[in-house]
Amino acid sequence: MFFLYDRVFRKCMCTRKDKYMKRVNKALKKYIEENIFPKYDKFYSHGMIHINNVIDNMLMLADYYNLDCNMAYTIASYHDSGLGVDRENHEYESGKILIQDKELKKYFSEEQLCIMKEAIEDHRGSRKTRPRNFYGECISDSDRDFDIKLLVKRQISTSIKHYPNYNFEEHFDNCYSYMCKRLNDEGKFNLWTNNPILAERRDKFQEEYLNKDYAKSIYKKEWDKINKDGTYDKILNYYEDY
């Protein structure tokens, strides 16, 4: 089930991706839409809102750095596909899904597939060492939520999955402390590429998020919303990611 916010968000994402998406092979795009995107159907925090956001960021970076758009699109599309296999090691499971997909050999060389697999394996935001290749840096940076409302939407659902008996204050403390631990030595949320477009988004997000009272108000609005519209129960009993 998609809510109004989801539909509006995805419409905006599609508009912004149009100029980049034209460079993606149509047959490849069709294959991924029909065979990979359904893997995200029962995911909430890692559902198609998130995947579309990562695709949007990744294609923007591909355009900025003159990378292969087909590789960028595919990496973004597959990067969380292994969540249904093993949450804790999903980056490696996602890499396996990509490298074992024989259909992709129609579009990419073995060398390209290896680069893409490594990029997916290195994408997690909690990673402390630099990804092995530049596509890995790009997907890791693309995976970051520099939209406070989207971050809160995803993060609070994950907290609910892990700690279903927490009240709002406990969820907020859990989420906020987790994010603050991800600040680097310079007091910023890390970006491997230091891309100026993402850095500008990061700085705006950081200013909002580190205003704890403001951040808490966004968490509270999302908390009230999901308790009112039934999403809270769906997070616990329907959606499978966490």
Backbone torsions as a table, in degrees:
resi	resn	phi	psi	omega
1	MET	NA	131.1	178.0
2	PHE	-109.0	134.7	-179.3
3	PHE	-92.1	169.1	-175.8
4	LEU	-56.7	-42.5	179.4
5	TYR	-57.7	-43.7	-179.5
6	ASP	-59.3	-45.8	-176.8
7	ARG	-65.9	-42.4	179.6
8	VAL	-65.5	-43.7	-179.2
9	PHE	-61.1	-46.1	-177.7
10	ARG	-66.4	-34.4	177.6
11	LYS	-63.6	-42.1	178.6
12	CYS	-64.7	-41.7	-179.8
13	MET	-60.9	-43.6	-178.5
14	CYS	-62.1	-39.7	179.9
15	THR	-62.3	-43.7	-177.4
16	ARG	-72.2	-27.1	-177.5
17	LYS	-84.5	-13.8	-170.8
18	ASP	-51.5	-47.3	-174.0
19	LYS	-69.4	-27.3	177.4
20	TYR	-83.4	-38.6	-174.0
21	MET	-64.5	-24.6	180.0
22	LYS	-62.0	-21.3	-178.4
23	ARG	-89.3	-5.5	-179.6
24	VAL	-88.0	135.2	178.9
25	ASN	-55.2	126.6	-174.4
26	LYS	-64.9	-39.4	-179.9
27	ALA	-67.3	-39.7	176.7
28	LEU	-63.2	-46.1	179.7
29	LYS	-59.3	-44.2	-179.9
30	LYS	-62.7	-43.6	180.0
31	TYR	-60.2	-45.9	-178.4
32	ILE	-66.0	-42.1	179.2
33	GLU	-60.9	-36.5	-175.6
34	GLU	-88.1	-22.1	-172.3
35	ASN	-120.2	-23.0	-178.9
36	ILE	-106.1	-45.1	-179.1
37	PHE	-57.6	-34.4	177.3
38	PRO	-60.1	-19.7	177.1
39	LYS	-63.4	-21.5	-176.9
40	TYR	-96.7	3.9	-173.0
41	ASP	-58.5	-36.8	-177.0
42	LYS	-106.0	24.8	174.3
43	PHE	-104.7	142.6	179.5
44	TYR	-105.2	-65.5	-179.2
45	SER	-71.3	-20.9	177.2
46	HIS	-116.8	28.5	179.5
47	GLY	-81.2	-164.7	-172.7
48	MET	-69.3	-19.9	172.6
49	ILE	-61.7	-48.6	179.6
50	HIS	-65.6	-46.6	-178.0
51	ILE	-60.2	-44.4	177.8
52	ASN	-61.6	-37.8	179.4
53	ASN	-65.2	-42.6	179.0
54	VAL	-66.4	-41.3	176.7
55	ILE	-59.6	-44.9	179.9
56	ASP	-58.4	-48.6	179.6
57	ASN	-63.6	-43.3	-175.7
58	MET	-66.0	-40.6	178.5
59	LEU	-69.9	-33.4	175.4
60	MET	-63.1	-43.9	178.9
61	LEU	-67.4	-37.3	177.0
62	ALA	-61.0	-41.1	177.6
63	ASP	-66.7	-43.1	-176.9
64	TYR	-64.0	-41.7	-175.3
65	TYR	-102.8	8.9	178.7
66	ASN	56.6	48.4	177.2
67	LEU	-91.8	172.1	177.7
68	ASP	-73.8	114.6	-176.0
69	CYS	-66.8	-33.0	178.1
70	ASN	-65.7	-40.9	176.5
71	MET	-65.5	-44.3	-179.1
72	ALA	-61.6	-45.7	-180.0
73	TYR	-62.8	-42.5	-177.1
74	THR	-68.8	-44.1	177.5
75	ILE	-57.3	-48.2	-179.5
76	ALA	-63.2	-37.3	-177.0
77	SER	-71.0	-33.6	-176.2
78	TYR	-93.8	-11.1	-162.5
79	HIS	-62.1	-27.2	178.4
80	ASP	-113.8	13.5	-173.7
81	SER	-65.8	-19.4	-178.9
82	GLY	-88.6	4.5	-178.3
83	LEU	-58.5	-34.9	-178.3
84	GLY	-74.1	-9.4	179.9
85	VAL	-95.5	-50.1	-177.0
86	ASP	-158.5	106.3	-176.1
87	ARG	-59.9	-46.6	-173.3
88	GLU	-68.1	-28.2	-179.6
89	ASN	-119.4	33.8	-170.5
90	HIS	-65.9	-25.2	180.0
91	GLU	-65.8	-36.4	178.7
92	TYR	-75.9	-37.4	176.8
93	GLU	-65.8	-37.8	177.0
94	SER	-64.9	-39.8	176.5
95	GLY	-62.9	-37.9	177.3
96	LYS	-64.2	-42.8	-179.8
97	ILE	-59.6	-42.0	179.6
98	LEU	-66.6	-51.0	-172.6
99	ILE	-69.4	-24.1	-179.7
100	GLN	-91.6	-1.6	-179.2
101	ASP	-83.1	101.8	-176.0
102	LYS	-63.1	-27.3	-179.9
103	GLU	-60.5	-32.1	-176.7
104	LEU	-69.2	-18.4	178.4
105	LYS	-68.1	-14.7	175.2
106	LYS	-71.5	-22.2	-170.9
107	TYR	-116.3	-19.2	-173.4
108	PHE	-134.9	150.6	174.7
109	SER	-78.1	168.1	177.2
110	GLU	-61.4	-38.5	179.3
111	GLU	-63.2	-44.5	178.3
112	GLN	-62.6	-42.8	179.9
113	LEU	-62.9	-37.8	177.5
114	CYS	-64.7	-43.3	177.2
115	ILE	-60.6	-44.2	-178.4
116	MET	-65.9	-41.2	178.0
117	LYS	-61.2	-47.2	179.1
118	GLU	-61.7	-40.4	179.2
119	ALA	-60.5	-46.2	179.4
120	ILE	-64.0	-41.9	-179.8
121	GLU	-63.6	-25.6	-175.4
122	ASP	-101.7	13.8	-167.4
123	HIS	-83.0	-16.2	-169.6
124	ARG	-63.3	138.6	-178.4
125	GLY	-67.3	-21.7	179.7
126	SER	-81.0	-5.3	-178.8
127	ARG	-63.0	134.4	-177.3
128	LYS	-97.0	-20.7	-179.6
129	THR	-106.1	151.2	-176.1
130	ARG	-63.1	136.1	175.6
131	PRO	-55.3	155.8	-172.8
132	ARG	-71.5	-21.6	178.4
133	ASN	-143.4	169.6	-173.1
134	PHE	-68.5	-31.3	175.0
135	TYR	-62.9	-34.0	176.2
136	GLY	-65.7	-39.6	176.5
137	GLU	-62.9	-41.7	-177.6
138	CYS	-67.4	-42.9	-178.8
139	ILE	-71.0	-34.4	176.5
140	SER	-63.2	-45.0	178.0
141	ASP	-68.1	-36.3	-179.8
142	SER	-67.3	-24.9	-176.4
143	ASP	-78.3	-7.8	-176.1
144	ARG	-85.8	138.3	-179.7
145	ASP	-93.4	100.9	175.7
146	PHE	-101.3	34.0	172.4
147	ASP	-125.9	111.5	-170.6
148	ILE	-61.5	-35.5	-179.6
149	LYS	-69.7	-39.2	178.0
150	LEU	-68.9	-42.3	177.7
151	LEU	-57.9	-48.9	-177.6
152	VAL	-61.9	-43.4	178.5
153	LYS	-55.0	-44.5	-178.2
154	ARG	-76.9	-43.3	-172.4
155	GLN	-68.9	-40.8	-177.6
156	ILE	-68.3	-31.3	177.7
157	SER	-67.6	-38.2	177.1
158	THR	-64.6	-40.3	178.7
159	SER	-64.1	-39.4	178.1
160	ILE	-62.0	-42.2	179.3
161	LYS	-60.9	-42.0	-177.2
162	HIS	-78.5	-35.9	-173.6
163	TYR	-132.0	71.5	-174.5
164	PRO	-64.2	-17.1	-178.7
165	ASN	-95.6	-0.8	178.8
166	TYR	-69.5	148.3	169.5
167	ASN	-90.8	-179.0	-175.4
168	PHE	-58.9	-47.0	-176.8
169	GLU	-58.9	-40.1	179.8
170	GLU	-68.2	-40.1	176.7
171	HIS	-64.0	-43.8	-179.6
172	PHE	-62.1	-46.6	179.7
173	ASP	-60.3	-40.5	179.6
174	ASN	-63.6	-48.0	-178.3
175	CYS	-67.0	-45.6	-174.3
176	TYR	-68.4	-42.3	179.7
177	SER	-65.6	-36.6	178.5
178	TYR	-61.6	-46.4	-178.6
179	MET	-66.4	-39.9	-177.7
180	CYS	-66.5	-26.6	176.6
181	LYS	-69.6	-14.8	-177.8
182	ARG	-92.3	3.9	173.3
183	LEU	-70.4	139.8	-179.9
184	ASN	-84.2	-174.3	-176.2
185	ASP	-63.7	-20.1	178.5
186	GLU	-91.2	3.4	179.3
187	GLY	77.8	23.9	-179.7
188	LYS	-125.1	156.7	171.0
189	PHE	-73.9	129.0	-169.6
190	ASN	-67.1	144.0	168.9
191	LEU	-133.4	120.5	179.6
192	TRP	-68.3	-40.7	-175.9
193	THR	-81.1	-22.7	-171.5
194	ASN	53.2	32.5	178.5
195	ASN	-59.0	131.5	-174.1
196	PRO	-63.2	-31.2	179.1
197	ILE	-69.3	-47.2	177.8
198	LEU	-68.7	-34.7	179.7
199	ALA	-64.0	-38.2	177.4
200	GLU	-64.7	-41.9	176.9
201	ARG	-64.1	-42.9	179.5
202	ARG	-58.9	-45.4	-177.4
203	ASP	-65.4	-39.8	177.7
204	LYS	-65.8	-45.4	178.4
205	PHE	-60.6	-44.3	-176.7
206	GLN	-62.7	-41.1	178.3
207	GLU	-60.5	-41.5	178.6
208	GLU	-70.0	-45.8	-172.2
209	TYR	-70.1	-36.8	-178.2
210	LEU	-78.4	-4.8	165.4
211	ASN	-83.0	92.6	-167.9
212	LYS	-59.5	-38.9	179.9
213	ASP	-64.9	-41.8	178.1
214	TYR	-65.3	-45.8	179.3
215	ALA	-58.5	-43.3	-178.8
216	LYS	-61.8	-35.8	179.9
217	SER	-66.1	-34.0	177.6
218	ILE	-70.2	-42.1	175.9
219	TYR	-60.6	-40.8	-177.8
220	LYS	-66.7	-38.9	177.9
221	LYS	-63.2	-43.1	178.8
222	GLU	-66.7	-41.4	177.8
223	TRP	-58.2	-48.6	-179.8
224	ASP	-63.6	-39.2	-178.5
225	LYS	-63.9	-50.4	-174.8
226	ILE	-70.9	-25.8	175.0
227	ASN	-75.5	-29.6	-178.5
228	LYS	-80.8	-39.4	-172.4
229	ASP	-95.5	3.0	176.3
230	GLY	92.5	-2.4	-178.6
231	THR	-65.2	-34.0	179.7
232	TYR	-54.3	-48.1	179.7
233	ASP	-65.6	-36.0	178.7
234	LYS	-67.2	-36.7	177.2
235	ILE	-60.6	-41.6	-178.7
236	LEU	-75.2	-38.0	-166.8
237	ASN	-115.8	-9.7	-177.6
238	TYR	-120.0	-56.4	-177.3
239	TYR	-68.8	142.9	-171.0
240	GLU	-103.0	-14.0	-178.8
241	ASP	-88.1	163.6	177.7
242	TYR	-158.2	NA	NA
